[in-house]
């Protein structure tokens, strides 16, 4: 059955036995700062031509018959300068989505910020700036859009900005990671406050990357457990779970956090109404090991679909709220993508039967994306295209960014039109336990 996403006061609808939401989305990484060596930026909408093809791309989403779609908005274009606002693109794109009968799940921030925010997330006014942006956005679409992701994948954002140094402000240490994580999480809290001040019926949709850390070496088990705790850090912070009893409290203080920083989250804890899990068979499974020379290594073996079962139980046991798969896909041949679609949907059905309220599934992205290595590389856009979508982007002499329909479109459309047929009903146990928490 086709359903609209519930507003905040009707979230009980997420866990009725016959409720399920199929979705899709367009990769929307926005790193606006030019790379210091190549001068390149990473604006996926620009690189894939979505700014010019937005209407046609959204019409493709409508072909799938999905009731909702995750859709990122380019803050750097909406607010190109501190006191300048331009709503042209979101007005047109989101207006068209709504006209198509598709409920947007809006990504307010997807990794990058407007270039004028110096030092990125570490700008002292960042929490105020992002909350102002969120409030203006919610006010502009008041009553029309209720689902917002404050910031996509906070842990990955902190990792690439604070630990790897790929993105501004280019920190390269665990202390950098902690500093970035605290700033990002505070921005999320202030964003949710701003959204709710405009419209209390707004649903904050918390989306983060999932990782599973395993090892076959007993000596590395403590490190695997430690890294698994870090996976949950952003959600633990914003929901007020990081007290002195939290296992990461001493580690956070060791790496530069002040007690006052952590107490802020305890004093300003916000609920997590629904959690989105981003998971990919080629990225999410992590194996810790030492190579022949004794050096520490992390491998990413291609995972089986039981990955979804493990993650679903872990997240539901930890947070006790409805879950959605907010991103998943495989990369490569159509056969590999078909296999993952089939296996991941079957795993979703199994989880629902076992009493875990997994209430949504998002194939992401709907068409090929440009890999993040493009920004620091020299190869062309065409050479950085990753085939992960329902549609492929296949360059031709007449259209370097042409969308090519694959047989996955028909398969996904069939799943969507079947409603809960492929994923089954949600067991009574999960409905009762979700309502009790």
N, C-alpha and C positions, 0 to 999 in steps of 0.2 A: 504494500500500500504506500502511496505517496503522502508524505507528511511534511509539514513545516517544522522547522526547528523551534523548540519551546522557548518562551521568554523565561525570565528568572523565577517568577512566581509559579511557573508551570513545569519546573524541571522534573517533577515526578513522571512526566510523560516520557522521559528518556528511558525509563526502566519498566515500562509496560511490556508485556510478553511479546507483543507483535510489533514493537518499534525498532526501526533500524534506519540509518541514514547513509546512503551511498554518496560519495563526493569525489571531486577531482580538483586540480588546481594547476597553475602555471608557475614554474620556478621563478622566484622574484628576489634573488640576491641583489642587493644594491650596495656596492662598495664604490663610493663616489670619489675618494681620494686617489689621484693618479699614483701609480707605482713609482717609487723613486728612481728606478732604473729604466723601465720600459715606457713610463708615462701613460700606461693603460689604466682604465677604470674597469669595473665589473658591474655593469648594469644589465641584468639579464633581459629586461624588457627591450632595451636598445639593441643588444646583440642578437636577439631572436626576432627582432622586427615587430614586437608586440605593440609598441607605441603607435605604429602605422596600421597594424592589422587587428587592433583590439576588437573591433566589431565582429570581424570574421572569426577570430579566435573564440570569442564568447558564444557565437552561434554554434561553433563546434561543441562547446560544452553542452549547449542545449540539445544537441543531437543525442547525447547520452541519456537524457531524461533524468539526470540527477536532480534531487530537490535542493541541493546546496553545493557551494563550491568555496574552497579556500582561495582568497584573492588578496594579494599584497598590494599596498599602495605606496607610491614613491614619495616619501616625506621630502626628499631633496627637491622634488619638482613642486610639491604643494607649498613648501615654505623655502623658496630659493634664497631668501635673506632674512635677517632677524625679524624685521617688521614688514615683510612682504608675503602675501598669501595668494596662491593661484589654484583654484579648485577645478579648473577646466577638465583635467584628465579624470579624476575620481567622479566628478559629476556625470560625465559621459559614460564611462565604463561601468560604474556601479549602477547608474540609472538604467543602463541597458540590461545588465544582469537581472535587476529587479523586474524590468518589463518582461523579461523572458520567463519570469516565475521562479527564478533561482535565488535562494537566500544566500547572501554573501557571508562568509566567515572571514572577517577582515584581518589581515596581518598588518598591524600598525608599524612595526619595525622588523625588518628582516636583515639583520647583521650590520648594515651600514647606516650612517647618519648624514645629514646635510653637511657639506664640506665647511660651511662657515662655523660649525660647532668645533672650535679648536680643541685638540686633545681628545676628541670624540667623547666616549662615555666618561672620561675623567674630567671633563669640563665641570667646574664647580656648580654650574647652574643646570647640568643635564637633567636631574629629576624634575626640576621646575619646567624646563623647556619641553620635555616629552609629555608631561602631564597637561601643559597648555595645548599642545598639538592634539592630544587625545580628546580633551574637552571640546575643542573647536570642531573636531571631526564628528564626535558624537552629537553635538548640537546641530551640525549641518544635516545629518542623516537621522535626526531624532524621530523615533517611531517607525523608521523604515529599515534600519539595521540594528540588530541587538547582539550579534555574536562578534566579539573582538578578541584577537590574540594580542596581549600587550607587547610581547616581544617573542619572536620565534627563536627557539633553541638557545636559551640563555647560556647554557654550559658551553656549547660549541662557540658561541660568540666570545665568551671569556677566554676560551682556549686559543682561538685564532688571533685574538687581539692582545691577550695577556701572556700566553705561554709560548706560542709558536712565533709570534711577531709578524704574521702575514698581513694583518690589517691594523689600521690606526687604533690605539696609539703606539703600536709596535713594541709592546713589552715582551720579554723573553725569559720568564722565570715563574716559579710557583708563586712567589710574592706578587708578581704582576697578575697572574691568574686570579689570586684572591682579591686583589684590589679592584680588578675589573668586575669580578663576580659580585662584589658588594655594591658597586655603583650600578650595575645592570639590574640587580634585584631590587635595589631601592627605587630605581626608575619604574620597575614593574608595579611595585606597591603604589607609588604615587599615580601611575597611569590608571590603575583600577579605581582608586579613590576618585580621580577626576571623572572617569566614565560613569561611575555610580552617582556622582553628584549631579550629572546631567540627566541621567535616566536610570533609576534603580532597577528597571527591568532588563538592563544589559547583562549578558552572560559573559564573564571573562573565561576564555577558552585557553587554558594553559598548555602550550605545545612545547615539548622538549625532545631532544634526541635521546634515545635509549641506547645503552651499551650493556653487554654482559661480559664481565671479566672472569675468565677461567684460567686454570693452569693445571698441568700434570705434575708439577714439581713442588713438593711440600715446602721447600724453602721460600717459594714465591707466593704461597697462599696468603700471608699477611698483606702483601702488596696488592694482590687481586682483590681482597676484601676492602682495603683502603680505597682503591680506585672505584670500586662499586659504590662506596658511600659518596664519593664525589659526584657520581652520576646523578644522585638525588639532591645535591646541595641547593640548587636554585629553588626547587619546589619546597624543600625543607625550610629555606630561609623565608620565603614570602609567606608561608603558612604558619610561621612562628614555632617551628619545631626545633630550632637550633638554640637550645639552652645549654647551661653548663654541663648537663648530663649527656649531651649529644657527643658522639664519638669524634666528631671533627672539631669540636670547640678548641682543644689545645692546639691542634694543627693550624687552625685559622689564626689564632693569636701568634703562633710561631712565625707565620708568614705575613705578618703586618697588620692583621685586623686588630682594632681596638675594641675593648669591651663595650664601649658606647655604640660602636657600629653594630654590634650584634644585638644589643639590647633594643636598638631601634626596631628591629624586626619582631622582637617579642612584644613590644608595645604597639606595633602597627600590623599585627598578623591579619591576613585576609584569607577567607576560605577558598578552597579550590573546587568550584562547582562541577567541573568536568576536565579531564586531563586527556590531551592528545599525545599519543606515542608515535614518534617518528622512528621507523625501523626499516632496515634494508639488509637483505641476505649477504651482500658483499661488504658491508661496513660494520654491522652492529656487533657481531661476535668477535671478541678479542681474546687471544690466547697469549699469556705471558710465558716466556721461556728464556733460556740462555743458550746462545749458539755454541759451536765447538770451541770458540775462543773464550767462552765464559761471559760474553757481553750480553747485557739485558736486551731483549727484543720483544716486540708485540706484533704478532701475526693476526691477520684478519681472514680466517678460513671462510669459504662460502657456507652459509648457515642453512640448516634445514628448517622446515616450518614449525618445528617444536620450539623454535625461538619465540614465536608469538605466544605459545602456551606459557612458557616460563615467564616472559615479561608480563603477561596479563595477570598471572597470579601474584607476582612480586609487587606490581604497582597497586593492585586492588587490596592486597593485604596491608600495604604500607599506608595508603591514603583513603581507602574505603569510599571512593566516588566512582561514578560512571566513567568509562574509558572509551576513547575512539582511536582507531588507527588513523593518524592525521597525515602520515606520509608513508607510502611503501611502493616499491617497484623493484624490478631486477634490471640489470643492464646487459645489453648484448643482443643476441639473436631473438627473433620472434619466439622460437621454441623455448628458450630460457625464460622469457617473459611470460609466456603462456603457462609454463610449469609453475612459476612462482604465484601467478594469479590463482591458479587452481588450488595449489597447496595452502596458500595463505588464507583463502576463503574457507577451505575445509578446517583449518586450525581455528579460525574465528568461530565457526559453528561448534567445534568441540569446546572451546572456552565458554560459550554461552550455555551450552548444555551442562557444564560443570559448575555453573553458578557464578560466573564472572560477568558483570554487566558491560560487555564490549558492545557498544551500541552504534558504531559507525566505522566506515572503511573508506579510505581515500587513496586512489591510485594517483601517485605524484612522481613526476610531472605528467601532464596530459600529452605533451610533446617533448621532443629532445631538448636537453639543456646544454649550456656551454659550461665546460668544466672550470672550476675555480682557478686552475693553473693558467688559464688564458691571461690573467692580469699581469703575471710576472713572466710570461712566455713571449715567444716571437712568432709562433705559428698562427695561421689564419683562424678565423672563427670556424670555418668548415672543418678544420682539423681538430677542433676542440669539442665538436658535437658528441654528446653521449646519448646513445639510443636507449632511452628508458621509458618512453611514452607509449600511449595508445596510438598516437600519430608519430611518424618520423619526420624530421626535417631533412630533406634531401636536396642539396644544392644542384641546380641545373644552370646552363648558360643564360636562360631567360628569367630564372627566379632562384637566387642563391639561398633563399630561406623558405622554400616551398614546403607546405604541410602535406604530407602524404598519408592518407588513411591506411591503416593496417587492419588485419582481421581481428586484432584485439579490440577494436572499437565495437564490432558486433558482439563479441563475447562479453564485454563490460556492459553494453547496453542491455543484453539479455539478463545479466545479473541484476541490474538496477530495476528493470521492469518486473522482475520476479519478486521484488520486495524482500521478504524474509525467507523465501523459498530455499535459497542456497545457504543461509546462515542459521536457519532454525529459530524457534521461539526461545526467548530468554527464560531460563528455569525459574521456578517459583522461589527457590532458595535465595537467588541473587536479588530478586525484587524485594523480598522481605528484609534482607540484611542491608541493602543499600538504603532503604527507608529508615532503618533503625540507627544508622550512623550519623 
